[in-house]
Amino acid sequence: MDSDAFTVFDITAGANLNTLVLSVDYRRSPEHRYPAPYEDGTDVLRFLDHGGLASADAAAARLADLATCFLAGDSAGANIAHHVA
């Protein structure tokens, strides 16, 4: 699936499930070798854990309950989500 299809899915899922969906990109090979993608995933979780969502989007931060979140991905993104969780 290309990134446009994922964007449509994210928007649709967020609207239909009454959820906040964050779509995260990561550095890819061969330009960025292992462990760059995993570091990117960990950086996102640290950003959220340290209140970064409030500084990036205050309205979203008021709606988000990070205690009830889950991580997902497709293909390599699923592997990254699994390992950084």
Order of alpha helices (4+ residues) and beta strands (2+ residues): alpha-alpha-alpha-alpha-alpha
